[in-house]
Amino acid sequence: MKNTLILTLSALMLLSCQKEEIIYPVGGDPTPYVIDIGKFPIPQIASDNPLTVQGVKLGRMLFYEKMLSGDNTMSCASCHQQKNAFSDTNQFSIGIRGQNGKRNAMGIFNLAWHGNEFFWDGRAHLLRDQSLRPIQDHLEMDENLENVVSKLSGSRLYTDQFIAAFGIEDITTDRISKALEQFMVSIVSNQSKYDQYLAGNLSLNTDEERGRVLFFKERNPFYPGLSGPDCAHCHNGSNFRNNKYLNNGLDDEASITDIGRQSVSLNPDDKGKFKVPSLRNIALTAPYMHDGRFKSLEDVIDHYDHNIKPSTSLDPVLEERRETGLHLSAQDKSDLVAFLKTLTDQQLLSDARYSSPF
């Protein structure tokens, strides 16, 4: 009787330990995950990968999982850090072998509203496609997908989570990519000072308000003295971006070494064009441009004010302003920077929903 009792207690203890590994119950239908879109338009979520609590949780785990790299030292979060609005403050991210990447890492947030592919040149059609490329890139995580699947399959923690998210314990690259897509889509930034201003909860100070008016002031070709910098020509809508690839005059024709979108589209008219990024959290995501050449917002504004270079694919609106410049005063530039800083979402930087689960 005593031995039976001991065996029973041991079995219960073993079951208890096993259950502690399982973050979500195995079996049953996944629970829908609803993102807080605030005043943003309703996003188009992929019909074959709806957000679920279990899928987002698994994606979050994978986003911070170092087993996705060749030497188990690097995760997606290594180059996309929450404290920097999920961007990298290095000009080029450093991979597991100490090598630099080729372009500056873009911030990861509000991807649910991105409708024109991913990466600076748009070479990944879907976010799930993008999620697997850094893993395989020799300059970044330098791992093959077969090894990733093998490593994750050897973890009871992960097989349980794949059951919870997809109803099956078999781990595949497709399910890995879909889980990562779910998590990244769930990262929303809409709680900046500017959002609070729009909601009527607070006011902008004098400098910020002057910067706001200047930011949205349109170009007036007939009365140059009344013309504004027209920043919203490229950075508009709730997410302060557009769904275009543009050449913003960083280099003249002969100096363009990174052809950008042209490498994907094979269209010569796309030479030197890159994805227009969101300006939300822009004060946290320096350095700027696809190659991280500008260290400060002041440098960026100076570029648009008087340093735009000519080329055949230069955006027509920028070409019209190239020779005359924007005629911004020192106060104008300072005010624009003050406004851009109101787009910082402090809540994003510490939101537990997006932080490491480990």
C-alpha positions in Angstrom: 0.0 0.0 0.0 2.8 2.3 0.9 4.7 1.6 -2.3 1.5 2.2 -4.3 1.0 5.6 -2.7 4.6 6.6 -3.4 4.3 5.5 -7.0 1.0 7.5 -7.3 2.5 10.6 -5.8 5.6 10.3 -8.1 3.3 10.0 -11.2 1.4 13.1 -10.1 4.5 15.0 -9.6 5.8 14.0 -13.0 2.6 15.0 -14.7 2.7 18.3 -12.8 6.2 19.1 -14.1 5.3 18.2 -17.6 2.2 20.5 -17.5 4.3 23.4 -16.3 6.2 23.3 -19.6 3.0 23.9 -21.6 2.2 27.6 -21.8 -1.2 27.0 -23.5 -3.4 24.0 -23.2 -3.0 21.4 -26.0 -6.1 20.7 -28.0 -9.2 22.7 -28.8 -9.6 25.6 -31.2 -7.0 28.5 -31.0 -8.3 31.7 -29.4 -8.6 34.7 -31.8 -6.1 37.5 -31.0 -7.5 41.0 -31.5 -5.0 43.8 -32.0 -5.8 47.3 -30.7 -5.9 49.4 -33.9 -7.0 52.6 -32.2 -7.9 55.2 -34.9 -6.0 53.2 -37.6 -8.0 51.8 -40.5 -8.9 48.1 -40.3 -5.9 46.1 -41.5 -6.1 43.3 -44.0 -4.9 40.2 -42.2 -3.9 37.2 -44.3 -6.9 34.9 -44.6 -4.7 31.8 -44.4 -3.0 33.0 -41.2 -5.5 34.6 -38.8 -4.1 35.9 -35.6 -4.6 33.7 -32.6 -3.4 34.0 -29.0 -1.5 30.7 -29.4 0.0 31.6 -32.8 1.1 35.1 -31.6 2.6 33.6 -28.5 4.5 31.0 -30.5 5.8 33.7 -32.9 6.9 35.8 -29.9 8.9 32.8 -28.6 10.5 32.2 -32.0 11.3 35.9 -32.4 13.4 35.7 -29.2 14.7 32.2 -29.9 18.4 31.9 -30.4 18.2 28.4 -31.8 17.2 30.0 -35.1 20.8 31.0 -35.6 23.8 28.9 -36.7 25.6 29.0 -33.3 22.6 29.5 -31.1 23.7 33.0 -30.0 21.4 35.3 -32.0 17.7 35.8 -32.4 15.5 38.1 -34.5 15.4 40.4 -31.4 19.2 40.7 -31.5 18.9 43.2 -34.4 15.3 44.4 -33.7 15.4 45.5 -30.1 12.2 46.7 -28.4 13.9 49.6 -26.7 14.7 51.0 -30.2 11.2 50.4 -31.6 12.4 47.0 -32.8 15.2 48.5 -34.9 19.0 48.4 -34.7 21.0 51.5 -33.8 24.1 50.1 -35.6 24.5 51.4 -39.2 24.6 47.7 -40.2 23.6 44.8 -38.1 26.3 42.4 -37.0 25.8 38.7 -37.7 26.9 35.7 -35.7 30.3 35.6 -37.4 31.0 39.3 -36.7 30.2 40.4 -40.3 28.2 43.5 -41.1 24.9 43.3 -43.0 24.4 45.3 -46.2 21.6 47.6 -45.1 20.2 49.3 -42.0 17.7 47.2 -40.1 14.1 48.6 -40.4 11.9 49.0 -37.4 9.3 46.3 -36.8 5.9 47.7 -35.9 2.5 48.4 -37.6 3.4 45.9 -40.3 -0.3 45.0 -40.5 -0.7 48.2 -42.5 2.2 47.6 -44.9 0.8 46.7 -48.4 3.9 46.7 -50.6 6.2 43.8 -49.7 9.0 43.8 -47.2 12.7 44.7 -46.9 14.0 48.0 -48.3 13.8 46.7 -51.8 10.6 44.7 -51.4 12.1 41.3 -52.3 9.9 39.5 -49.8 6.2 39.5 -51.0 4.7 38.5 -47.6 5.9 39.1 -44.1 6.2 35.3 -43.6 8.6 35.2 -46.5 10.7 38.0 -44.9 10.8 36.2 -41.6 12.9 33.3 -42.9 15.5 35.2 -44.9 17.6 36.6 -42.1 17.9 33.1 -40.6 19.5 31.8 -43.9 21.6 34.9 -44.7 25.3 34.1 -44.2 25.9 37.6 -43.0 23.2 37.4 -40.4 22.0 34.3 -38.5 23.6 31.9 -41.0 21.5 28.8 -40.3 19.7 26.4 -42.7 16.0 25.8 -42.2 16.4 22.0 -41.9 18.6 22.5 -38.8 16.1 25.0 -37.3 13.3 22.5 -37.7 15.4 19.8 -36.1 16.4 21.9 -33.1 12.9 23.0 -32.4 11.5 19.5 -32.9 13.8 18.3 -30.2 12.1 20.6 -27.7 8.9 19.5 -25.9 8.2 23.1 -25.2 8.0 23.9 -28.9 6.2 20.8 -30.0 3.5 21.6 -27.4 3.2 25.2 -28.7 2.9 24.1 -32.3 0.1 21.8 -31.3 -1.6 24.7 -29.5 -1.1 27.1 -32.4 -1.6 24.8 -35.4 -3.2 21.6 -34.0 -0.3 19.4 -35.0 3.1 18.9 -33.4 5.0 18.6 -36.7 7.2 21.6 -37.0 7.7 22.9 -40.5 9.3 26.0 -42.0 5.9 27.2 -43.2 4.4 27.0 -39.7 7.5 28.8 -38.3 7.1 31.6 -40.8 3.4 31.9 -40.1 3.9 32.1 -36.4 6.6 34.8 -36.8 4.3 36.6 -39.1 1.5 36.6 -36.5 3.7 38.0 -33.8 5.2 40.8 -36.0 1.7 41.7 -37.2 0.6 42.0 -33.6 3.1 44.7 -32.8 1.2 47.9 -32.9 2.4 51.5 -32.2 -0.4 54.0 -31.8 0.1 55.6 -28.4 2.5 58.4 -29.1 2.1 62.0 -27.9 0.8 62.9 -31.3 -1.9 60.2 -31.0 -2.9 61.6 -27.6 -3.0 65.1 -29.3 -5.3 63.8 -32.0 -7.6 62.2 -29.3 -7.8 65.6 -27.6 -6.1 64.4 -24.4 -3.2 66.8 -24.5 -1.7 69.7 -26.4 1.5 70.1 -28.3 3.9 72.8 -27.1 4.7 75.8 -29.2 7.7 74.2 -31.1 5.9 71.0 -31.7 2.8 72.7 -33.0 4.8 74.9 -35.4 6.6 71.8 -36.6 3.3 70.0 -37.1 1.9 72.8 -39.3 5.2 73.0 -41.2 5.3 69.2 -41.7 1.8 69.2 -43.4 2.3 72.4 -45.3 2.1 71.7 -49.0 4.3 72.9 -51.8 3.1 76.0 -53.6 4.8 76.3 -57.0 3.2 79.6 -57.8 4.1 81.4 -54.5 7.4 80.0 -53.3 7.3 82.2 -50.3 4.2 80.5 -49.1 5.4 77.0 -50.0 6.0 74.3 -47.3 8.3 71.4 -47.2 5.4 69.0 -48.0 6.8 66.2 -45.9 3.4 64.4 -46.0 3.9 64.0 -49.8 5.7 60.7 -48.9 4.9 60.3 -45.2 1.2 60.4 -44.8 -1.8 58.6 -43.3 -2.0 57.0 -39.9 1.4 55.3 -40.2 3.3 58.3 -41.8 4.3 56.4 -44.9 3.1 55.4 -48.3 3.1 52.2 -50.3 5.8 53.3 -52.7 9.4 52.9 -53.5 11.1 56.2 -54.2 14.5 57.6 -55.1 15.0 60.4 -52.6 18.2 61.8 -54.1 20.8 60.4 -51.8 23.3 59.9 -54.7 23.6 61.2 -58.2 23.3 58.9 -61.2 27.0 57.9 -61.3 27.2 57.3 -57.5 24.3 54.9 -57.1 25.9 51.6 -56.1 22.9 50.0 -54.4 20.2 49.9 -57.1 17.5 49.0 -54.6 14.1 48.2 -56.0 15.6 47.6 -59.5 17.3 44.5 -58.2 13.9 43.0 -57.7 11.8 44.5 -60.4 14.6 44.5 -63.0 13.1 47.8 -64.2 15.8 50.5 -64.9 13.3 53.2 -63.8 13.5 51.7 -60.2 17.2 52.4 -59.9 18.0 53.7 -56.4 14.4 53.4 -55.2 13.7 52.1 -51.7 10.7 51.5 -49.6 9.3 54.6 -47.9 9.5 53.9 -44.1 7.2 55.0 -41.4 8.1 58.1 -39.4 6.6 56.7 -36.3 9.2 56.3 -33.6 11.7 57.9 -35.9 13.6 59.6 -33.0 14.5 56.1 -31.8 15.6 54.4 -35.0 18.7 56.3 -36.0 20.8 56.0 -38.2 18.6 56.8 -41.1 18.2 55.7 -44.8 18.7 52.3 -46.2 22.4 52.5 -45.6 22.3 54.4 -42.3 24.3 57.3 -43.7 22.6 60.0 -41.6 23.2 59.9 -37.8 20.5 62.5 -36.8 17.1 63.9 -37.8 18.9 67.2 -38.4 21.1 65.5 -41.0 18.0 64.1 -42.7 16.3 67.5 -42.9 19.4 69.1 -44.2 19.5 66.5 -47.0 15.9 67.4 -48.1 16.6 71.1 -47.6 19.5 71.5 -49.9 21.4 68.3 -50.7 19.2 66.3 -53.1 21.2 64.8 -55.9 20.0 64.5 -59.5 19.3 61.1 -61.2 16.9 59.8 -63.8 14.8 58.0 -61.3 14.6 60.8 -58.7 11.1 61.4 -57.4 9.5 64.2 -59.6 8.4 66.2 -56.6 11.9 66.2 -55.2 13.3 67.1 -58.6 11.1 70.2 -58.6 12.6 71.3 -55.3 16.2 70.2 -56.0 17.7 73.4 -57.2 15.7 75.9 -55.1 15.7 73.9 -51.9 13.2 74.2 -49.1 14.4 77.5 -47.6 14.1 76.2 -44.1 15.4 78.4 -41.3 17.2 77.1 -38.3 14.0 77.5 -36.3 12.0 75.6 -39.0 14.4 72.7 -38.7 14.3 72.7 -35.0 10.5 72.8 -35.0 10.3 69.9 -37.5 12.5 67.8 -35.2 10.3 68.7 -32.2 7.2 67.5 -34.1 8.9 64.3 -35.3 9.7 63.4 -31.6 6.0 63.5 -30.8 5.6 60.4 -32.9 7.6 58.4 -30.3 5.4 55.7 -28.6 6.9 55.2 -25.2 4.4 52.5 -24.4 5.8 50.3 -27.2 9.2 50.3 -25.7 8.2 48.4 -22.6 4.9 46.7 -23.6 5.1 43.2 -22.1 3.1 41.7 -25.0 6.1 42.3 -27.2 9.0 41.5 -24.8 11.0 38.3 -24.4 8.9 35.5 -22.9 12.0 33.8 -21.6 
